[in-house]
Amino acid sequence: GPEFIAEAVRDWIKAVGAKTAYIEPGSPWENGYCESFNGRMRDELLNGEIFYSLREAQIIIERWRNHYNTKRPHSALGYRPPAPETIVLMDQRPIMH
C-alpha cells in the first residue's frame, strides 16, 4: 500500500543524501522548479506516449531525461543544457526498491 511506498521513498531520499520540504497544498509557487519540470515532462513526453510495459516506459523516459539534461536548452541556464558534471549515470544512482 501507500505506506510502503512512502517508506521506500524516504529510504531512497536518505540514500541519495537529499532533504525533504513540505509544500503547502495549492501552493505550486513554493516549488516552481519542480512544477516547471513536471509540466515540461508532461508536455514534451507523457502526453504523446502510450507505454505498453514498465520496461518500455523506463527506456523511453530515460532517453528523454538524458536529452533534457544534456542537450535541451534551459532558459534559466542561458539556453544551455545543464553542465555535464552534474549528471549521474543511471547505474551509479541509488535504486529505489
C-alpha positions as CSV (number, residue, x, y, z in Angstrom):
1,G,0.0,0.0,0.0
2,P,0.9,3.7,0.0
3,E,2.6,3.4,3.4
4,F,5.2,1.0,2.0
5,I,5.8,3.2,-1.0
6,A,6.3,6.2,1.3
7,E,8.8,4.3,3.4
8,A,10.7,3.3,0.2
9,V,10.7,6.9,-0.9
10,R,12.0,8.1,2.5
11,D,14.8,5.4,2.3
12,W,15.8,6.5,-1.2
13,I,15.8,10.2,-0.2
14,K,18.1,9.3,2.7
15,A,20.3,7.1,0.4
16,V,20.9,10.0,-2.0
17,G,21.6,12.5,0.7
18,A,18.6,14.7,-0.1
19,K,16.3,16.5,2.2
20,T,12.5,16.9,2.0
21,A,10.5,20.1,2.2
22,Y,6.8,20.4,3.0
23,I,4.9,22.3,0.3
24,E,1.5,23.6,1.2
25,P,-1.2,22.1,-0.9
26,G,-2.4,24.5,-3.6
27,S,0.9,26.5,-3.5
28,P,2.8,25.5,-6.6
29,W,4.9,28.7,-6.4
30,E,6.7,27.2,-3.4
31,N,8.1,24.5,-5.7
32,G,8.3,26.3,-9.0
33,Y,11.3,24.4,-10.5
34,C,9.6,21.0,-9.9
35,E,6.3,22.3,-11.2
36,S,8.1,23.5,-14.3
37,F,9.9,20.2,-14.8
38,N,6.6,18.2,-14.3
39,G,4.9,20.4,-16.9
40,R,7.8,20.0,-19.4
41,M,7.9,16.3,-19.0
42,R,4.1,16.0,-19.4
43,D,4.1,18.3,-22.5
44,E,7.3,17.0,-24.2
45,L,6.9,13.3,-23.4
46,L,4.0,11.9,-21.5
47,N,1.1,13.4,-23.4
48,G,2.4,11.8,-26.6
49,E,3.2,8.3,-25.4
50,I,1.4,5.1,-24.5
51,F,3.6,2.7,-22.6
52,Y,2.9,-1.0,-23.0
53,S,5.2,-2.2,-20.3
54,L,7.2,-0.8,-17.4
55,R,10.5,-1.6,-19.2
56,E,9.3,0.4,-22.3
57,A,8.4,3.3,-20.0
58,Q,11.8,3.2,-18.3
59,I,13.7,3.2,-21.6
60,I,11.7,6.0,-23.2
61,I,11.7,8.1,-20.1
62,E,15.5,7.6,-19.6
63,R,16.1,8.6,-23.2
64,W,14.0,11.8,-22.7
65,R,15.8,12.5,-19.3
66,N,19.2,12.2,-21.0
67,H,18.2,14.6,-23.7
68,Y,16.6,17.0,-21.2
69,N,19.8,17.1,-19.1
70,T,22.5,17.0,-21.8
71,K,21.1,18.6,-25.0
72,R,17.9,20.5,-24.4
73,P,18.4,24.3,-23.8
74,H,17.2,25.6,-20.5
75,S,16.2,29.3,-20.3
76,A,17.3,29.5,-16.6
77,L,20.8,28.5,-17.7
78,G,21.1,31.0,-20.6
79,Y,19.7,28.5,-23.0
80,R,22.4,25.9,-22.3
81,P,21.9,22.4,-21.1
82,P,22.9,21.6,-17.5
83,A,26.6,21.1,-17.0
84,P,27.8,17.5,-17.8
85,E,29.5,17.3,-14.4
86,T,26.0,17.4,-12.7
87,I,24.8,14.3,-14.4
88,V,24.9,10.9,-12.6
89,L,24.7,7.8,-14.7
90,M,21.7,5.5,-14.1
91,D,23.9,2.6,-12.8
92,Q,25.6,4.9,-10.3
93,R,22.4,6.2,-8.6
94,P,20.9,4.6,-5.6
95,I,18.0,2.4,-6.6
96,M,14.5,2.7,-5.0
97,H,13.2,-0.8,-4.4
